[in-house]
């Protein structure tokens, strides 16, 4: 929990509200080059790419995707919305095969 607050603060600084297609300047080029291949397992960068694709398809007008967090057997990727980078969805991406489960983020449940 103590690491989550600085991560969310950093994400808030990096996220703009101009378009759901915009992300921080160093990541679009990296994710465009990454083809997700589930046969060899899902890397951190592939999980990030899956999160970006999910957000660009289903995300609302502004926000971004937090960098994946290692949770053992799966990667946790959180979609952040608005200028305040409020957590909206948590994607659990299984490392072995890329199977993805989507849940509403805990901060949305507390409202």
MISE-49130 format. One record per residue (C-alpha): residue number from 1; z, x, y. Coordinates in steps of 0.25 Angstrom, whole numbers, plus 2048, in hexadecimal, padded with zeros to 3 digits. Example, Ala and Ser with C-alpha at 12.3 -4.5 7.8 and 13.67 -1.06 7.14 Angstrom:
% MISE-49130
TIMI, nr, z, x, y
TIMI, 1, 81F, 831, 7EE
TIMI, 2, 81D, 837, 7FC
***
This chain:
% MISE-49130
TIMI, nr, z, x, y
TIMI, 1, 800, 800, 800
TIMI, 2, 803, 80B, 80A
TIMI, 3, 7F5, 811, 808
TIMI, 4, 7EF, 803, 809
TIMI, 5, 7F2, 802, 818
TIMI, 6, 7EC, 80F, 81D
TIMI, 7, 7E0, 80C, 814
TIMI, 8, 7DE, 7FE, 81B
TIMI, 9, 7E1, 804, 829
TIMI, 10, 7D6, 80E, 826
TIMI, 11, 7CD, 804, 821
TIMI, 12, 7CF, 7FB, 82D
TIMI, 13, 7CB, 807, 836
TIMI, 14, 7BE, 809, 82D
TIMI, 15, 7BA, 7FB, 82C
TIMI, 16, 7B1, 7F5, 837
TIMI, 17, 7AE, 7E6, 839
TIMI, 18, 79F, 7E7, 83C
TIMI, 19, 799, 7E4, 82F
TIMI, 20, 79E, 7E3, 820
TIMI, 21, 793, 7EE, 81D
TIMI, 22, 79A, 7F9, 825
TIMI, 23, 7A4, 802, 81F
TIMI, 24, 7A9, 810, 823
TIMI, 25, 79E, 81A, 827
TIMI, 26, 7A0, 823, 81B
TIMI, 27, 7A0, 818, 810
TIMI, 28, 793, 811, 810
TIMI, 29, 78A, 81D, 80D
TIMI, 30, 793, 820, 801
TIMI, 31, 793, 812, 7FB
TIMI, 32, 784, 810, 7FD
TIMI, 33, 782, 81D, 7F4
TIMI, 34, 78C, 818, 7E9
TIMI, 35, 786, 810, 7DE
TIMI, 36, 791, 809, 7D6
TIMI, 37, 790, 80D, 7C7
TIMI, 38, 79B, 806, 7BF
TIMI, 39, 797, 80E, 7B2
TIMI, 40, 79F, 81A, 7B7
TIMI, 41, 7AB, 812, 7BD
TIMI, 42, 7AD, 80F, 7CC
TIMI, 43, 7B0, 81A, 7D6
TIMI, 44, 7B7, 818, 7E3
TIMI, 45, 7AA, 819, 7EB
TIMI, 46, 7A4, 80E, 7E1
TIMI, 47, 7AF, 805, 7E3
TIMI, 48, 7AE, 807, 7F2
TIMI, 49, 79F, 803, 7F1
TIMI, 50, 7A2, 7F7, 7E9
TIMI, 51, 7AC, 7F3, 7F3
TIMI, 52, 7A2, 7F5, 7FF
TIMI, 53, 798, 7ED, 7F7
TIMI, 54, 7A2, 7E1, 7F5
TIMI, 55, 7A6, 7E1, 803
TIMI, 56, 798, 7E2, 809
TIMI, 57, 794, 7D6, 800
TIMI, 58, 7A0, 7CD, 801
TIMI, 59, 7A8, 7D3, 80D
TIMI, 60, 7AA, 7CB, 81A
TIMI, 61, 7A4, 7D0, 827
TIMI, 62, 7AC, 7DC, 829
TIMI, 63, 7B5, 7E6, 822
TIMI, 64, 7B4, 7F1, 818
TIMI, 65, 7B8, 7F6, 80A
TIMI, 66, 7C4, 7FF, 808
TIMI, 67, 7C2, 80C, 7FF
TIMI, 68, 7C6, 809, 7F1
TIMI, 69, 7D4, 80C, 7EC
TIMI, 70, 7D6, 811, 7DE
TIMI, 71, 7DE, 807, 7D6
TIMI, 72, 7DD, 80D, 7C8
TIMI, 73, 7D3, 806, 7C0
TIMI, 74, 7CC, 800, 7CC
TIMI, 75, 7C9, 802, 7DB
TIMI, 76, 7CF, 7F9, 7E6
TIMI, 77, 7C5, 7F7, 7F1
TIMI, 78, 7CA, 7EE, 7FD
TIMI, 79, 7C1, 7E7, 806
TIMI, 80, 7C6, 7E7, 815
TIMI, 81, 7C1, 7DD, 81F
TIMI, 82, 7C2, 7DC, 82E
TIMI, 83, 7C5, 7E6, 839
TIMI, 84, 7D3, 7E7, 833
TIMI, 85, 7CE, 7EA, 825
TIMI, 86, 7D6, 7DF, 81E
TIMI, 87, 7D5, 7E0, 80F
TIMI, 88, 7CD, 7D5, 809
TIMI, 89, 7C9, 7D7, 7FB
TIMI, 90, 7CD, 7E1, 7F1
TIMI, 91, 7C3, 7E6, 7E7
TIMI, 92, 7C8, 7EC, 7DA
TIMI, 93, 7BD, 7F4, 7D4
TIMI, 94, 7BF, 7F8, 7C5
TIMI, 95, 7BC, 807, 7C4
TIMI, 96, 7B6, 806, 7B6
TIMI, 97, 7AB, 7FC, 7B8
TIMI, 98, 7AB, 7F7, 7C7
TIMI, 99, 7B0, 7E9, 7C4
TIMI, 100, 7B5, 7E4, 7D1
TIMI, 101, 7C0, 7DA, 7D4
TIMI, 102, 7C2, 7D4, 7E2
TIMI, 103, 7CF, 7CF, 7E7
TIMI, 104, 7D4, 7CB, 7F5
TIMI, 105, 7DC, 7D6, 7FB
TIMI, 106, 7EB, 7D5, 7FC
TIMI, 107, 7EB, 7D4, 80B
TIMI, 108, 7E2, 7C7, 80A
TIMI, 109, 7EC, 7C1, 800
TIMI, 110, 7F8, 7C3, 809
TIMI, 111, 7F2, 7BB, 815
***
